[in-house]
Amino acid sequence: MPLPDKLLRTGFFLLYNHLAFTYDAVAWLVSLGAWARWRRTVMPYLRPGPTLELAFGTGGLFADLCEAGRRPVGIDLSPFMARLAARRLRRRRLPLALARARAQALPFPTRRFANVVATFPTPYIFEPATLSEVHRVLADGGRL
């Protein structure tokens, strides 16, 4: 693997794990303050029904979905992100339907979700195993 790829992967690993507490500030900075608005742009495209969020991160979109009357389910591999998301959801008294899981091996039944969403996805989203699992858990006519 070339050095730039290694550095990028290491940077993402640190951001999503040991430096997860900086994630919201980094997202705000790189988006020039528009991150919250950007992540909510998915809302009008969602179909009625269950929504799975891949890599829920600090729980920003997850909270937005709950506050819009949806009952999402979220997965993330990072225990650091999971703690931050749980704290955010508890503070807002929102449901904690969060699990630690890999997008390449989703722990859900076939055709369970009307929507699968992912904000700021890293290369995992293009892995054949991820795409296969998303296809498996999406209901007929579901949206990614």
Short mmCIF file of the C-alpha atoms (twelve columns), coordinates in Angstrom:
data_MODEL
# 
_entry.id   MODEL 
# 
loop_
_atom_site.group_PDB 
_atom_site.id 
_atom_site.type_symbol 
_atom_site.label_atom_id 
_atom_site.label_alt_id 
_atom_site.label_comp_id 
_atom_site.label_asym_id 
_atom_site.label_seq_id 
_atom_site.Cartn_x 
_atom_site.Cartn_y 
_atom_site.Cartn_z 
_atom_site.pdbx_PDB_model_num 
ATOM 1   C CA . MET A 1   0.000   0.000   0.000  1 
ATOM 2   C CA . PRO A 2   1.465   3.406   -0.957 1 
ATOM 3   C CA . LEU A 3   2.459   5.747   1.858  1 
ATOM 4   C CA . PRO A 4   -0.323  8.331   1.174  1 
ATOM 5   C CA . ASP A 5   -2.952  5.565   1.436  1 
ATOM 6   C CA . LYS A 6   -1.436  4.313   4.686  1 
ATOM 7   C CA . LEU A 7   -1.431  7.830   6.120  1 
ATOM 8   C CA . LEU A 8   -5.041  8.413   5.081  1 
ATOM 9   C CA . ARG A 9   -6.198  5.103   6.579  1 
ATOM 10  C CA . THR A 10  -4.279  5.816   9.785  1 
ATOM 11  C CA . GLY A 11  -5.802  9.288   9.962  1 
ATOM 12  C CA . PHE A 12  -9.335  7.920   9.548  1 
ATOM 13  C CA . PHE A 13  -8.669  5.178   12.097 1 
ATOM 14  C CA . LEU A 14  -7.533  7.746   14.653 1 
ATOM 15  C CA . LEU A 15  -10.414 10.130  13.871 1 
ATOM 16  C CA . TYR A 16  -13.007 7.377   14.286 1 
ATOM 17  C CA . ASN A 17  -11.411 5.907   17.384 1 
ATOM 18  C CA . HIS A 18  -8.975  7.600   19.755 1 
ATOM 19  C CA . LEU A 19  -9.707  11.081  18.376 1 
ATOM 20  C CA . ALA A 20  -13.468 10.550  18.013 1 
ATOM 21  C CA . PHE A 21  -14.069 13.380  20.481 1 
ATOM 22  C CA . THR A 22  -12.788 15.757  17.757 1 
ATOM 23  C CA . TYR A 23  -15.062 14.404  14.994 1 
ATOM 24  C CA . ASP A 24  -17.859 16.976  15.239 1 
ATOM 25  C CA . ALA A 25  -15.379 19.855  15.315 1 
ATOM 26  C CA . VAL A 26  -13.459 18.434  12.338 1 
ATOM 27  C CA . ALA A 27  -16.704 17.927  10.372 1 
ATOM 28  C CA . TRP A 28  -17.771 21.480  11.176 1 
ATOM 29  C CA . LEU A 29  -14.383 22.864  10.108 1 
ATOM 30  C CA . VAL A 30  -14.049 20.968  6.831  1 
ATOM 31  C CA . SER A 31  -17.641 21.870  5.887  1 
ATOM 32  C CA . LEU A 32  -17.203 25.524  6.895  1 
ATOM 33  C CA . GLY A 33  -20.005 25.117  9.417  1 
ATOM 34  C CA . ALA A 34  -22.472 23.419  7.064  1 
ATOM 35  C CA . TRP A 35  -22.119 19.806  8.284  1 
ATOM 36  C CA . ALA A 36  -25.407 19.613  10.220 1 
ATOM 37  C CA . ARG A 37  -27.304 21.040  7.263  1 
ATOM 38  C CA . TRP A 38  -25.515 18.722  4.826  1 
ATOM 39  C CA . ARG A 39  -26.292 15.570  6.780  1 
ATOM 40  C CA . ARG A 40  -29.995 16.459  6.947  1 
ATOM 41  C CA . THR A 41  -30.247 16.723  3.148  1 
ATOM 42  C CA . VAL A 42  -30.961 12.985  3.087  1 
ATOM 43  C CA . MET A 43  -34.285 13.392  4.926  1 
ATOM 44  C CA . PRO A 44  -36.595 14.172  1.952  1 
ATOM 45  C CA . TYR A 45  -35.276 11.133  0.061  1 
ATOM 46  C CA . LEU A 46  -36.121 8.562   2.718  1 
ATOM 47  C CA . ARG A 47  -39.004 6.190   2.177  1 
ATOM 48  C CA . PRO A 48  -41.431 5.451   4.992  1 
ATOM 49  C CA . GLY A 49  -40.291 2.529   7.087  1 
ATOM 50  C CA . PRO A 50  -37.259 1.360   9.025  1 
ATOM 51  C CA . THR A 51  -33.925 3.091   8.402  1 
ATOM 52  C CA . LEU A 52  -30.466 1.665   9.020  1 
ATOM 53  C CA . GLU A 53  -27.595 4.087   9.504  1 
ATOM 54  C CA . LEU A 54  -24.186 2.655   8.667  1 
ATOM 55  C CA . ALA A 55  -21.369 4.102   10.777 1 
ATOM 56  C CA . PHE A 56  -23.532 6.372   12.948 1 
ATOM 57  C CA . GLY A 57  -20.476 8.158   14.313 1 
ATOM 58  C CA . THR A 58  -21.305 10.673  17.035 1 
ATOM 59  C CA . GLY A 59  -25.034 10.200  16.424 1 
ATOM 60  C CA . GLY A 60  -25.858 13.492  14.702 1 
ATOM 61  C CA . LEU A 61  -27.921 12.066  11.839 1 
ATOM 62  C CA . PHE A 62  -29.321 9.364   14.108 1 
ATOM 63  C CA . ALA A 63  -30.661 12.068  16.449 1 
ATOM 64  C CA . ASP A 64  -32.023 14.029  13.468 1 
ATOM 65  C CA . LEU A 65  -33.866 10.918  12.268 1 
ATOM 66  C CA . CYS A 66  -35.358 10.310  15.721 1 
ATOM 67  C CA . GLU A 67  -36.423 13.930  16.073 1 
ATOM 68  C CA . ALA A 68  -38.132 13.688  12.659 1 
ATOM 69  C CA . GLY A 69  -40.311 10.878  14.030 1 
ATOM 70  C CA . ARG A 70  -38.343 7.966   12.611 1 
ATOM 71  C CA . ARG A 71  -37.035 5.045   14.624 1 
ATOM 72  C CA . PRO A 72  -33.640 4.317   13.075 1 
ATOM 73  C CA . VAL A 73  -31.238 1.527   13.884 1 
ATOM 74  C CA . GLY A 74  -27.530 2.299   13.737 1 
ATOM 75  C CA . ILE A 75  -24.315 0.336   13.497 1 
ATOM 76  C CA . ASP A 76  -20.738 1.455   14.021 1 
ATOM 77  C CA . LEU A 77  -17.554 -0.464  14.642 1 
ATOM 78  C CA . SER A 78  -15.942 2.166   16.882 1 
ATOM 79  C CA . PRO A 79  -16.601 1.908   20.625 1 
ATOM 80  C CA . PHE A 80  -15.401 5.509   20.904 1 
ATOM 81  C CA . MET A 81  -18.074 6.742   18.489 1 
ATOM 82  C CA . ALA A 82  -20.685 4.550   20.172 1 
ATOM 83  C CA . ARG A 83  -20.015 6.204   23.535 1 
ATOM 84  C CA . LEU A 84  -20.322 9.687   22.034 1 
ATOM 85  C CA . ALA A 85  -23.521 8.800   20.172 1 
ATOM 86  C CA . ALA A 86  -25.085 7.194   23.252 1 
ATOM 87  C CA . ARG A 87  -24.262 10.286  25.300 1 
ATOM 88  C CA . ARG A 88  -25.872 12.552  22.672 1 
ATOM 89  C CA . LEU A 89  -29.001 10.414  22.469 1 
ATOM 90  C CA . ARG A 90  -29.388 10.094  26.250 1 
ATOM 91  C CA . ARG A 91  -29.006 13.854  26.636 1 
ATOM 92  C CA . ARG A 92  -31.882 14.344  24.199 1 
ATOM 93  C CA . ARG A 93  -33.876 11.434  25.659 1 
ATOM 94  C CA . LEU A 94  -33.895 9.627   22.318 1 
ATOM 95  C CA . PRO A 95  -33.914 5.862   21.745 1 
ATOM 96  C CA . LEU A 96  -30.596 4.033   21.782 1 
ATOM 97  C CA . ALA A 97  -30.999 1.537   18.931 1 
ATOM 98  C CA . LEU A 98  -27.253 1.303   18.347 1 
ATOM 99  C CA . ALA A 99  -25.068 -1.747  17.794 1 
ATOM 100 C CA . ARG A 100 -21.403 -2.489  17.190 1 
ATOM 101 C CA . ALA A 101 -21.249 -4.271  13.874 1 
ATOM 102 C CA . ARG A 102 -19.461 -4.325  10.540 1 
ATOM 103 C CA . ALA A 103 -21.225 -3.155  7.389  1 
ATOM 104 C CA . GLN A 104 -19.788 -6.238  5.681  1 
ATOM 105 C CA . ALA A 105 -21.712 -8.574  8.036  1 
ATOM 106 C CA . LEU A 106 -24.960 -6.874  9.073  1 
ATOM 107 C CA . PRO A 107 -26.754 -8.602  11.976 1 
ATOM 108 C CA . PHE A 108 -30.249 -8.037  10.553 1 
ATOM 109 C CA . PRO A 109 -32.773 -10.143 8.677  1 
ATOM 110 C CA . THR A 110 -33.103 -9.992  4.920  1 
ATOM 111 C CA . ARG A 111 -35.277 -7.153  3.540  1 
ATOM 112 C CA . ARG A 112 -35.554 -5.482  6.961  1 
ATOM 113 C CA . PHE A 113 -34.987 -1.810  5.987  1 
ATOM 114 C CA . ALA A 114 -36.704 0.658   3.676  1 
ATOM 115 C CA . ASN A 115 -33.583 2.858   3.792  1 
ATOM 116 C CA . VAL A 116 -29.873 2.482   4.414  1 
ATOM 117 C CA . VAL A 117 -27.941 5.719   4.943  1 
ATOM 118 C CA . ALA A 118 -24.287 6.566   5.482  1 
ATOM 119 C CA . THR A 119 -22.817 10.026  5.962  1 
ATOM 120 C CA . PHE A 120 -19.151 10.691  5.256  1 
ATOM 121 C CA . PRO A 121 -18.495 7.047   4.354  1 
ATOM 122 C CA . THR A 122 -14.941 5.816   4.105  1 
ATOM 123 C CA . PRO A 123 -13.798 3.169   1.594  1 
ATOM 124 C CA . TYR A 124 -15.755 0.375   3.376  1 
ATOM 125 C CA . ILE A 125 -18.853 1.563   1.502  1 
ATOM 126 C CA . PHE A 126 -17.408 0.365   -1.838 1 
ATOM 127 C CA . GLU A 127 -16.348 -3.075  -0.634 1 
ATOM 128 C CA . PRO A 128 -18.285 -5.850  -2.390 1 
ATOM 129 C CA . ALA A 129 -19.217 -7.409  0.982  1 
ATOM 130 C CA . THR A 130 -20.736 -4.103  2.156  1 
ATOM 131 C CA . LEU A 131 -22.726 -3.628  -1.034 1 
ATOM 132 C CA . SER A 132 -23.919 -7.239  -0.878 1 
ATOM 133 C CA . GLU A 133 -25.070 -6.853  2.731  1 
ATOM 134 C CA . VAL A 134 -26.827 -3.552  2.030  1 
ATOM 135 C CA . HIS A 135 -28.626 -5.173  -0.900 1 
ATOM 136 C CA . ARG A 136 -29.613 -8.087  1.346  1 
ATOM 137 C CA . VAL A 137 -31.114 -5.970  4.144  1 
ATOM 138 C CA . LEU A 138 -32.895 -3.474  1.875  1 
ATOM 139 C CA . ALA A 139 -36.564 -4.204  1.288  1 
ATOM 140 C CA . ASP A 140 -37.809 -4.342  -2.291 1 
ATOM 141 C CA . GLY A 141 -37.825 -0.761  -3.544 1 
ATOM 142 C CA . GLY A 142 -35.592 0.320   -0.642 1 
ATOM 143 C CA . ARG A 143 -33.126 3.180   -0.951 1 
ATOM 144 C CA . LEU A 144 -29.426 3.529   -0.280 1 
# 
